[in-house]
Amino acid sequence: MKGWIAIVALEESVGANYRPTAGYGFGDHTPHHRHVSVHDIFFIRSQTQLLAIARVQRIEAGASEKAVQRCPTCGTGQLGFRSTRTNSYRCLYGHEFSQPTASVRSGTEYRAFFGLDYVEISARIEAAELRPFELTNSRQLSLRPCDLDGLMRYVVRRDRNAEAVLKTWLTARPLTLTDEDADMAEPSEVLDEREHRHLGIRMRRGRKIFRDELIRRYGARCMISGCTTAALIEAAYIQPESVPKFNNPTNGLLLRSDLHTLFDLNLLGIDPARLIAALHPDMMESEYKSFDGAQLLVTNGRGPNRRALATRWDRFQAGLSKSGEQPPQIKAATAAAAS
């Protein structure tokens, strides 16, 4: 089971073409067309918002002819249009011209039919909110592979009707659920106790695409302890992943599993100004005392989002005010500022 973000033109996103009995058409010129299969889930959106979710029931293929425009110099079909230039067109390889060469291309047209597995989204989810879940950087593709696991969780938080439908689709599968979709199903129905424990670990580590992005950004190590044991390194969100403006790698930290827990419980904070860890007073008599004042490990000066850290730091300090005591490194910083 794979996930796809399918973009439809505005005139196609309403009316008969997209009733529950319809489907989505794509040609053999479409990248990834060979990878679409039965039971895949489509997130159908217009240029502005998510419209529906659908599950592929069957795929049909037929001959087709398509009008194409190409660069008259090199023949590529990847063209850009510039209305303010004399040569209105520019191809991917830099050739400029006033009119492209028109031709007809014979090929195969595919259509993924959804049957009754089509549900409109009632919540307003902007197209921009889906971007972090795309697995391609191209803005030209109308059919884009996506992080199915992450996008399903994001959508169900916003639309409860979608939650019920997605769970039904996943639990109805005849095959065992994969790492990517198992966390959406009812564990008691499809997973034994051992698989359930493994699932909890996978969820705790964070969705794979986000964790991989953090590793590329910071290196495969805990950003506080320096631990490099891959099995213990988890992706920690600074702000909830449901906040669209923070849904990118700058909103994450790589932390050892136990430090991740302390961070989630606001027993460990990070000063956004100096990128220094601070331990809650309740933890100062524990083995974690040595991490109080630890410098956050960043690569090439690319640290996390300071605004996200500042909001999280405020919550950490609110907990300190209730305890009535400040960690040593915060006291030292306050004293230094006063002097």
Secondary structure, DSSP 8 states (H G I E B T S, - for coil): --EEEEE--GGGSSSGGGSTT-EEEEETTSTTGGG--TT-EEEEE-SSBEEEEEE--EEEEEEEEEEEEE-TTT----EEE-TTSSS-EEETTS-EESS-EEEEEEEEEEEEE-TT-EEE--S--BGGGGGGGBS---SS-SEEEE-HHHHHHHHHHH-HHHHHHHHHHHHT-SS---TTTGGGS-HHHH--HHHHHHHHHHHHH--HHHHHHHHHHH-SS-TTT----GGGEEEEESS-TTSGGG-SGGGEEEEEHHHHHHHHTTSEEEETTTTEEEE-GGGTTSGGGGGTT-B---BTTB---HHHHHHHHHHHHHHHHHHT---HHHHHHHHHHH-
